[in-house]
């Protein structure tokens, strides 16, 4: 238990790669043994966070789910045929795609790659959130800092957007009754821009997927 903005708050965390379920139409993979998880196309990541055993539902005034998330573009380096040459090299085919460099992560520019994530908590809709881009630059300081010292970069500089999702009262009541928060983050086929979830050692914010419970 800690004090946040003058209110007693209980935090329940889960590692970014501690998934209760997942399915993606194009590809799913991890960065640096799970510091970041990626899903390309349409699909979902699901988490299960246990309700604190010593906490009564009546003692909780409200809750917020906090997560750092971004869109996830499938770059050339991450394609299953990344080592294959395709097209006419003289006409811009072959290795012309700069994102095929295994050390590269295209930096933020005017060209955006958006996505949208729908959040459900214990099967209760908790909102749809726009993810404007799959950005990477100096703001992804944790993604730079936690690179291995082996002269190879792994999505260095990449980061997401901090989402603060208010849990509907119905979802909070169901979580208390079930003894767990079941959180599903899904990307629809209408805008299959993928989804990346960042743990506390990657991205911009030192934040794991977290439920913050405000106590009465």
Backbone as CSV, one residue per row, in Angstrom:
resi,resn,N_x,N_y,N_z,CA_x,CA_y,CA_z,C_x,C_y,C_z
1,UNK,0.845,-1.185,0.000,0.000,0.000,0.000,0.884,1.240,0.000
2,UNK,0.511,2.242,-0.793,1.254,3.489,-0.855,0.269,4.648,-0.966
3,UNK,0.772,5.854,-0.820,-0.060,7.044,-0.928,0.188,7.718,-2.270
4,UNK,-0.876,7.920,-3.048,-0.797,8.583,-4.340,-1.801,9.734,-4.343
5,UNK,-1.304,10.962,-4.532,-2.164,12.154,-4.540,-3.040,12.204,-3.287
6,UNK,-2.436,11.841,-2.154,-3.149,11.915,-0.895,-4.098,10.770,-0.618
7,UNK,-4.172,9.801,-1.525,-5.077,8.671,-1.332,-4.270,7.384,-1.130
8,UNK,-4.717,6.556,-0.200,-4.079,5.253,-0.006,-4.388,4.369,-1.211
9,UNK,-3.336,3.814,-1.791,-3.471,3.061,-3.047,-2.710,1.743,-2.948
10,UNK,-3.343,0.700,-3.433,-2.728,-0.641,-3.477,-2.426,-0.963,-4.935
11,UNK,-1.191,-1.360,-5.229,-0.783,-1.662,-6.597,-0.658,-3.166,-6.798
12,UNK,-1.208,-3.652,-7.901,-1.077,-5.048,-8.295,-0.449,-5.061,-9.684
13,UNK,0.721,-5.695,-9.817,1.476,-5.637,-11.068,1.591,-7.018,-11.708
14,UNK,1.882,-6.993,-13.018,2.200,-8.217,-13.730,3.280,-7.875,-14.760
15,UNK,4.195,-8.791,-15.009,5.234,-8.558,-16.019,4.607,-8.515,-17.403
16,UNK,5.196,-7.739,-18.295,4.648,-7.582,-19.644,4.499,-8.916,-20.363
17,UNK,5.422,-9.838,-20.105,5.397,-11.124,-20.812,4.681,-12.226,-20.039
18,UNK,4.095,-11.897,-18.889,3.373,-12.900,-18.097,1.928,-12.946,-18.586
19,UNK,1.756,-13.509,-19.761,0.476,-13.467,-20.457,-0.428,-14.621,-20.033
20,UNK,-1.715,-14.313,-19.884,-2.701,-15.348,-19.635,-3.225,-15.927,-20.945
21,UNK,-3.019,-15.193,-22.041,-3.452,-15.650,-23.356,-3.048,-14.647,-24.412
22,UNK,-2.956,-15.093,-25.648,-2.615,-14.198,-26.759,-2.869,-14.906,-28.080
23,UNK,-3.137,-14.102,-29.106,-3.294,-14.622,-30.462,-3.184,-13.445,-31.420
24,UNK,-2.345,-13.587,-32.455,-2.134,-12.503,-33.418,-2.172,-13.044,-34.842
25,UNK,-2.742,-12.262,-35.748,-2.975,-12.723,-37.108,-1.704,-12.783,-37.947
26,UNK,-0.688,-11.982,-37.600,0.529,-11.925,-38.408,1.713,-12.558,-37.689
27,UNK,2.020,-12.064,-36.468,3.167,-12.583,-35.744,3.129,-12.094,-34.306
28,UNK,3.713,-12.901,-33.399,3.903,-12.500,-32.007,5.326,-12.837,-31.600
29,UNK,5.980,-11.917,-30.867,7.340,-12.194,-30.411,7.697,-11.262,-29.253
30,UNK,8.844,-11.541,-28.599,9.303,-10.784,-27.445,10.622,-10.096,-27.751
31,UNK,10.941,-9.100,-26.946,12.219,-8.399,-27.028,12.956,-8.597,-25.710
32,UNK,14.230,-9.009,-25.799,15.095,-9.180,-24.630,14.408,-9.996,-23.532
33,UNK,14.013,-11.199,-23.874,13.430,-12.147,-22.921,12.194,-11.596,-22.219
34,UNK,11.411,-10.800,-22.947,10.116,-10.395,-22.416,10.033,-9.005,-21.833
35,UNK,11.068,-8.164,-21.988,10.956,-6.786,-21.504,9.881,-6.021,-22.281
36,UNK,9.596,-6.482,-23.503,8.551,-5.916,-24.351,7.936,-7.081,-25.126
37,UNK,6.617,-7.052,-25.298,5.962,-8.082,-26.107,5.283,-7.413,-27.295
38,UNK,5.385,-8.061,-28.454,4.878,-7.510,-29.705,3.844,-8.434,-30.335
39,UNK,2.791,-7.835,-30.869,1.821,-8.555,-31.670,1.529,-7.760,-32.925
40,UNK,1.704,-8.359,-34.098,1.479,-7.664,-35.362,0.175,-8.132,-35.985
41,UNK,-0.551,-7.175,-36.596,-1.823,-7.486,-37.223,-2.966,-7.236,-36.264
42,UNK,-3.952,-8.135,-36.267,-5.082,-8.072,-35.340,-4.945,-9.198,-34.329
43,UNK,-5.463,-8.991,-33.129,-5.373,-10.034,-32.122,-5.529,-9.476,-30.730
44,UNK,-4.936,-10.177,-29.734,-5.081,-9.716,-28.354,-3.944,-10.215,-27.471
45,UNK,-3.691,-9.467,-26.398,-2.903,-9.908,-25.252,-3.835,-9.900,-24.047
46,UNK,-3.747,-10.929,-23.198,-4.575,-11.004,-22.001,-3.702,-11.223,-20.772
47,UNK,-4.102,-10.596,-19.659,-3.399,-10.716,-18.391,-4.363,-11.130,-17.283
48,UNK,-3.822,-11.788,-16.283,-4.583,-12.127,-15.079,-3.800,-11.634,-13.877
49,UNK,-4.412,-10.765,-13.076,-3.788,-10.227,-11.879,-4.656,-10.619,-10.689
50,UNK,-4.060,-11.280,-9.721,-4.823,-11.771,-8.579,-5.310,-10.624,-7.699
51,UNK,-6.554,-10.720,-7.263,-7.087,-9.768,-6.282,-6.361,-10.027,-4.954
52,UNK,-5.861,-8.989,-4.258,-5.143,-9.212,-3.001,-5.998,-9.983,-1.991
53,UNK,-5.443,-11.051,-1.461,-6.207,-11.949,-0.591,-6.681,-11.272,0.691
54,UNK,-5.937,-10.254,1.143,-6.279,-9.588,2.401,-7.112,-8.326,2.208
55,UNK,-7.672,-8.145,0.996,-8.409,-6.919,0.693,-9.875,-7.229,0.437
56,UNK,-10.755,-6.504,1.126,-12.183,-6.668,0.945,-12.694,-5.707,-0.126
57,UNK,-13.665,-6.158,-0.905,-14.229,-5.311,-1.960,-14.777,-4.005,-1.402
58,UNK,-15.342,-4.052,-0.204,-15.928,-2.853,0.407,-14.884,-1.803,0.747
59,UNK,-13.621,-2.212,0.814,-12.551,-1.276,1.150,-11.986,-0.554,-0.069
60,UNK,-12.486,-0.900,-1.264,-11.965,-0.325,-2.508,-12.968,0.673,-3.080
61,UNK,-12.493,1.883,-3.306,-13.358,2.929,-3.854,-13.386,2.904,-5.376
62,UNK,-12.268,2.581,-5.991,-12.186,2.543,-7.445,-10.837,2.001,-7.871
63,UNK,-10.675,1.795,-9.176,-9.429,1.217,-9.669,-9.126,1.712,-11.079
64,UNK,-7.837,1.739,-11.396,-7.360,2.151,-12.710,-6.335,1.147,-13.207
65,UNK,-6.425,0.788,-14.487,-5.413,-0.066,-15.101,-4.433,0.820,-15.842
66,UNK,-3.158,0.687,-15.528,-2.097,1.495,-16.124,-1.207,0.605,-16.988
67,UNK,-0.929,1.059,-18.219,-0.084,0.262,-19.101,0.558,1.175,-20.142
68,UNK,1.796,0.864,-20.518,2.455,1.557,-21.624,2.298,0.689,-22.863
69,UNK,1.694,1.270,-23.899,1.375,0.498,-25.103,1.579,1.351,-26.340
70,UNK,1.865,0.695,-27.458,1.977,1.378,-28.749,1.448,0.466,-29.842
71,UNK,1.333,1.029,-31.034,1.086,0.203,-32.216,2.324,-0.663,-32.457
72,UNK,2.204,-1.656,-33.333,3.376,-2.484,-33.655,3.409,-2.802,-35.136
73,UNK,4.303,-2.118,-35.826,4.501,-2.362,-37.248,5.459,-3.539,-37.428
74,UNK,5.174,-4.391,-38.389,6.081,-5.503,-38.679,7.162,-5.007,-39.630
75,UNK,8.333,-4.708,-39.081,9.446,-4.224,-39.890,10.130,-5.371,-40.624
76,UNK,10.901,-4.998,-41.628,11.578,-6.004,-42.439,12.424,-6.959,-41.621
77,UNK,13.093,-6.455,-40.579,13.976,-7.292,-39.767,13.236,-8.384,-39.012
78,UNK,11.929,-8.183,-38.799,11.150,-9.130,-38.001,10.334,-10.103,-38.845
79,UNK,10.385,-9.954,-40.157,9.659,-10.889,-41.023,10.374,-12.237,-41.031
80,UNK,9.595,-13.279,-41.187,10.175,-14.619,-41.180,11.137,-14.836,-42.343
81,UNK,10.963,-14.055,-43.439,11.853,-14.176,-44.596,12.845,-13.022,-44.654
82,UNK,13.230,-12.506,-43.478,14.077,-11.314,-43.424,15.406,-11.491,-44.139
83,UNK,15.904,-12.719,-44.210,17.207,-12.960,-44.829,17.119,-13.194,-46.329
84,UNK,15.884,-13.255,-46.841,15.715,-13.540,-48.270,15.689,-12.251,-49.077
85,UNK,16.222,-12.282,-50.269,16.168,-11.135,-51.168,14.956,-11.294,-52.081
86,UNK,14.179,-10.232,-52.215,12.993,-10.303,-53.055,12.963,-9.121,-54.007
87,UNK,12.373,-9.322,-55.177,12.236,-8.229,-56.131,13.506,-7.974,-56.910
88,UNK,13.450,-7.033,-57.802,14.581,-6.637,-58.632,15.415,-5.618,-57.861
89,UNK,16.627,-5.995,-57.494,17.478,-5.120,-56.682,17.690,-3.762,-57.352
90,UNK,17.848,-3.735,-58.676,18.102,-2.488,-59.395,16.864,-1.585,-59.413
91,UNK,15.689,-2.162,-59.106,14.470,-1.364,-59.090,14.002,-1.083,-57.658
92,UNK,14.916,-1.239,-56.700,14.571,-0.932,-55.314,14.125,-2.126,-54.516
93,UNK,14.234,-3.316,-55.073,13.882,-4.523,-54.332,15.048,-4.976,-53.492
94,UNK,15.072,-6.246,-53.175,16.185,-6.796,-52.409,16.247,-6.196,-51.017
95,UNK,17.412,-5.685,-50.632,17.617,-5.166,-49.281,17.398,-3.658,-49.209
96,UNK,16.574,-3.105,-50.093,16.360,-1.655,-50.123,15.616,-1.168,-48.873
97,UNK,14.854,-2.046,-48.246,14.077,-1.682,-47.056,15.022,-1.430,-45.889
98,UNK,15.163,-0.175,-45.403,16.108,0.099,-44.311,15.721,-0.580,-43.000
99,UNK,14.448,-0.947,-42.838,14.034,-1.590,-41.586,14.434,-3.060,-41.539
100,UNK,15.112,-3.559,-42.596,15.600,-4.943,-42.580,16.924,-5.059,-41.848
101,UNK,17.563,-3.942,-41.547,18.782,-3.973,-40.741,18.423,-4.460,-39.333
102,UNK,19.012,-5.550,-38.846,18.614,-6.106,-37.541,18.863,-5.168,-36.374
103,UNK,19.739,-4.164,-36.541,20.008,-3.203,-35.479,19.117,-1.961,-35.560
104,UNK,18.298,-1.871,-36.598,17.551,-0.641,-36.843,16.176,-0.674,-36.196
105,UNK,15.687,0.515,-35.849,14.290,0.712,-35.483,13.935,2.096,-36.000
106,UNK,13.140,2.181,-37.076,12.878,3.485,-37.700,12.433,4.530,-36.682
107,UNK,13.113,5.671,-36.694,12.833,6.732,-35.737,11.534,7.457,-36.074
108,UNK,10.970,8.115,-35.068,9.725,8.861,-35.217,9.861,9.929,-36.297
109,UNK,8.902,9.986,-37.222,8.893,11.045,-38.233,7.446,11.401,-38.542
110,UNK,7.216,12.059,-39.662,5.865,12.525,-39.990,4.951,11.398,-40.455
111,UNK,5.522,10.262,-40.852,4.711,9.125,-41.279,4.318,8.301,-40.070
112,UNK,3.033,8.187,-39.804,2.547,7.484,-38.628,2.080,6.074,-38.979
113,UNK,2.104,5.223,-37.973,1.572,3.868,-38.101,0.624,3.652,-36.925
114,UNK,-0.659,3.997,-37.087,-1.592,3.978,-35.957,-2.214,2.609,-35.707
115,UNK,-2.734,2.471,-34.519,-3.519,1.309,-34.150,-4.556,1.758,-33.130
116,UNK,-5.384,0.836,-32.705,-6.428,1.134,-31.730,-6.635,-0.109,-30.885
117,UNK,-6.729,0.070,-29.572,-6.863,-1.078,-28.682,-8.157,-0.969,-27.874
118,UNK,-8.891,-2.055,-27.853,-10.105,-2.154,-27.039,-9.756,-2.916,-25.765
119,UNK,-10.184,-2.391,-24.626,-9.849,-3.001,-23.341,-11.109,-3.562,-22.693
120,UNK,-11.024,-4.817,-22.277,-12.103,-5.452,-21.531,-11.545,-5.950,-20.200
121,UNK,-12.280,-5.695,-19.123,-11.874,-6.138,-17.798,-12.954,-7.060,-17.259
122,UNK,-12.593,-8.315,-17.042,-13.558,-9.336,-16.618,-14.787,-9.322,-17.536
123,UNK,-14.505,-9.221,-18.837,-15.501,-9.248,-19.910,-16.355,-7.987,-19.984
124,UNK,-16.039,-6.964,-19.195,-16.775,-5.701,-19.219,-15.986,-4.695,-20.058
125,UNK,-16.588,-4.068,-21.092,-15.864,-3.078,-21.900,-15.406,-1.901,-21.051
126,UNK,-14.124,-1.535,-21.219,-13.544,-0.428,-20.455,-13.034,0.681,-21.363
127,UNK,-13.394,0.633,-22.658,-13.037,1.725,-23.548,-12.169,1.295,-24.717
128,UNK,-12.106,2.171,-25.708,-11.250,1.996,-26.881,-10.254,3.148,-26.892
129,UNK,-8.986,2.843,-27.073,-7.923,3.831,-26.945,-7.075,3.868,-28.216
130,UNK,-6.883,5.086,-28.727,-6.092,5.264,-29.940,-4.604,5.193,-29.605
131,UNK,-3.862,4.499,-30.450,-2.406,4.429,-30.358,-1.869,5.091,-31.620
132,UNK,-1.438,6.343,-31.544,-1.140,7.118,-32.752,0.000,6.595,-33.605
133,UNK,0.935,5.822,-33.007,2.132,5.464,-33.766,2.855,4.309,-33.072
134,UNK,3.925,3.876,-33.720,4.884,2.911,-33.173,6.208,3.668,-33.073
135,UNK,6.328,4.571,-32.094,7.433,5.538,-32.104,8.744,5.005,-31.540
136,UNK,9.822,5.674,-31.897,11.142,5.387,-31.349,12.006,6.632,-31.502
137,UNK,12.544,7.118,-30.407,13.478,8.250,-30.411,14.098,8.359,-29.025
138,UNK,14.650,9.522,-28.678,15.333,9.663,-27.395,14.401,9.507,-26.198
139,UNK,13.074,9.632,-26.407,12.146,9.493,-25.280,12.032,8.053,-24.795
140,UNK,12.410,7.099,-25.636,12.410,5.698,-25.205,13.677,5.371,-24.435
141,UNK,13.936,6.141,-23.378,15.220,6.072,-22.679,15.465,4.703,-22.048
142,UNK,14.424,4.040,-21.560,14.624,2.726,-20.953,15.002,1.686,-21.994
143,UNK,14.478,1.845,-23.215,14.817,0.921,-24.292,16.267,1.082,-24.733
144,UNK,16.807,2.290,-24.553,18.233,2.485,-24.810,19.054,1.939,-23.636
145,UNK,18.664,2.294,-22.426,19.464,1.989,-21.241,19.617,0.488,-21.012
146,UNK,18.597,-0.297,-21.320,18.619,-1.724,-20.994,19.035,-2.618,-22.157
147,UNK,19.671,-2.040,-23.147,20.272,-2.863,-24.196,21.453,-3.646,-23.634
148,UNK,21.688,-4.839,-24.188,22.865,-5.607,-23.802,24.109,-4.945,-24.378
149,UNK,25.223,-5.129,-23.716,26.488,-4.547,-24.195,27.191,-5.535,-25.119
150,UNK,26.537,-5.819,-26.260,27.100,-6.817,-27.169,27.174,-6.294,-28.609
151,UNK,27.136,-4.972,-28.755,27.270,-4.320,-30.064,26.109,-4.685,-30.997
152,UNK,24.948,-4.934,-30.396,23.746,-5.182,-31.186,22.577,-4.477,-30.511
153,UNK,21.716,-3.844,-31.316,20.567,-3.130,-30.776,19.291,-3.924,-30.989
154,UNK,18.414,-3.901,-29.994,17.137,-4.619,-30.044,16.003,-3.643,-29.733
155,UNK,15.445,-3.055,-30.771,14.340,-2.108,-30.663,14.687,-0.929,-29.751
156,UNK,15.941,-0.495,-29.831,16.421,0.620,-29.016,15.640,1.892,-29.331
157,UNK,15.241,2.607,-28.291,14.520,3.864,-28.453,13.026,3.711,-28.587
158,UNK,12.516,2.498,-28.781,11.076,2.317,-28.954,10.357,2.578,-27.627
159,UNK,9.142,3.101,-27.721,8.365,3.388,-26.512,6.890,3.472,-26.866
160,UNK,6.059,3.582,-25.843,4.618,3.624,-26.060,3.960,4.805,-25.407
161,UNK,2.661,4.728,-25.288,1.832,5.767,-24.686,1.293,5.243,-23.360
162,UNK,1.299,6.080,-22.357,0.810,5.675,-21.035,-0.714,5.778,-21.012
163,UNK,-1.358,4.626,-20.887,-2.816,4.575,-20.814,-3.234,4.418,-19.362
164,UNK,-4.214,5.214,-18.942,-4.800,5.106,-17.608,-6.281,4.808,-17.802
165,UNK,-6.675,3.573,-17.573,-8.005,3.074,-17.921,-8.816,2.869,-16.649
166,UNK,-9.847,3.667,-16.484,-10.709,3.537,-15.310,-11.528,2.256,-15.413
167,UNK,-11.488,1.455,-14.366,-12.244,0.201,-14.373,-13.714,0.488,-14.062
168,UNK,-14.632,0.035,-14.908,-16.054,0.200,-14.605,-16.402,-0.495,-13.283
169,UNK,-17.391,0.043,-12.580,-17.796,-0.533,-11.288,-18.164,-2.004,-11.434
170,UNK,-18.819,-2.360,-12.536,-19.207,-3.749,-12.765,-17.986,-4.651,-12.871
171,UNK,-16.950,-4.164,-13.563,-15.722,-4.952,-13.709,-15.027,-5.129,-12.371
172,UNK,-15.003,-4.074,-11.567,-14.371,-4.137,-10.250,-15.093,-5.151,-9.359
173,UNK,-16.416,-5.139,-9.394,-17.192,-6.076,-8.589,-16.956,-7.516,-9.042
174,UNK,-16.879,-7.743,-10.356,-16.644,-9.087,-10.870,-15.243,-9.573,-10.504
175,UNK,-14.261,-8.674,-10.546,-12.896,-9.049,-10.181,-12.821,-9.467,-8.720
176,UNK,-13.508,-8.727,-7.860,-13.514,-9.067,-6.434,-14.170,-10.424,-6.214
177,UNK,-15.268,-10.666,-6.913,-15.986,-11.930,-6.751,-15.188,-13.111,-7.291
178,UNK,-14.473,-12.897,-8.411,-13.700,-13.972,-9.039,-12.325,-14.168,-8.410
179,UNK,-11.868,-13.155,-7.683,-10.541,-13.221,-7.088,-9.429,-12.871,-8.046
180,UNK,-9.762,-12.228,-9.165,-8.733,-11.868,-10.146,-9.272,-10.836,-11.128
181,UNK,-8.365,-9.989,-11.602,-8.651,-9.093,-12.720,-8.263,-9.821,-13.997
182,UNK,-9.197,-9.957,-14.908,-8.911,-10.534,-16.223,-8.951,-9.396,-17.237
183,UNK,-7.783,-9.033,-17.743,-7.676,-7.870,-18.618,-7.281,-8.321,-20.020
184,UNK,-8.076,-7.913,-20.977,-7.852,-8.280,-22.374,-7.688,-6.997,-23.188
185,UNK,-6.582,-6.913,-23.929,-6.308,-5.782,-24.808,-6.337,-6.307,-26.237
186,UNK,-7.314,-5.864,-27.017,-7.496,-6.444,-28.341,-7.486,-5.396,-29.446
187,UNK,-6.948,-5.811,-30.580,-6.865,-4.982,-31.790,-7.750,-5.617,-32.844
188,UNK,-8.665,-4.832,-33.385,-9.658,-5.340,-34.320,-9.107,-5.406,-35.738
189,UNK,-9.703,-6.258,-36.556,-9.300,-6.391,-37.956,-9.580,-5.121,-38.761
190,UNK,-10.456,-4.237,-38.257,-10.753,-2.999,-38.974,-9.546,-2.068,-39.031
191,UNK,-8.644,-2.144,-38.039,-7.408,-1.369,-38.030,-6.327,-2.256,-37.419
192,UNK,-5.797,-3.186,-38.209,-4.874,-4.195,-37.679,-3.450,-3.649,-37.526
193,UNK,-3.316,-2.625,-36.679,-2.028,-1.966,-36.502,-1.152,-2.569,-35.438
194,UNK,-1.559,-3.731,-34.903,-0.726,-4.420,-33.928,-0.730,-3.747,-32.566
195,UNK,0.025,-4.347,-31.643,0.094,-3.855,-30.263,1.406,-4.282,-29.638
196,UNK,2.067,-3.336,-28.969,3.257,-3.642,-28.175,2.986,-3.227,-26.734
197,UNK,3.371,-4.081,-25.782,3.249,-3.789,-24.365,4.659,-3.723,-23.777
198,UNK,4.926,-2.663,-23.034,6.256,-2.409,-22.480,6.267,-2.687,-20.980
199,UNK,7.290,-3.390,-20.518,7.471,-3.612,-19.095,8.226,-2.461,-18.458
200,UNK,8.527,-2.582,-17.181,9.125,-1.482,-16.421,10.563,-1.168,-16.818
201,UNK,11.211,-2.060,-17.571,12.598,-1.829,-17.984,12.722,-1.515,-19.467
202,UNK,11.609,-1.192,-20.105,11.649,-0.899,-21.538,10.649,0.203,-21.837
203,UNK,10.925,0.965,-22.893,10.019,2.035,-23.277,10.370,3.363,-22.639
204,UNK,9.337,4.123,-22.294,9.509,5.482,-21.768,9.231,5.577,-20.268
205,UNK,8.335,4.710,-19.762,7.890,4.792,-18.376,8.311,3.541,-17.605
206,UNK,8.819,3.680,-16.382,9.181,2.505,-15.567,7.923,1.858,-14.997
207,UNK,7.146,1.234,-15.874,5.802,0.792,-15.540,5.526,-0.594,-16.110
208,UNK,5.147,-1.525,-15.248,4.589,-2.798,-15.689,3.071,-2.623,-15.806
209,UNK,2.387,-3.508,-16.545,0.923,-3.477,-16.504,0.464,-3.566,-15.039
210,UNK,-0.314,-2.581,-14.588,-0.609,-2.420,-13.171,-2.061,-2.049,-12.942
211,UNK,-2.684,-2.650,-11.934,-3.968,-2.192,-11.437,-3.726,-1.413,-10.153
212,UNK,-4.150,-0.146,-10.141,-4.037,0.705,-8.950,-5.409,0.772,-8.283
213,UNK,-5.493,0.245,-7.067,-6.738,0.201,-6.304,-6.741,1.333,-5.290
214,UNK,-7.670,2.260,-5.413,-7.794,3.363,-4.457,-8.647,2.895,-3.294
215,UNK,-8.095,2.999,-2.087,-8.766,2.504,-0.902,-9.621,3.582,-0.241
216,UNK,-10.669,3.151,0.420,-11.539,4.097,1.125,-10.869,4.603,2.398
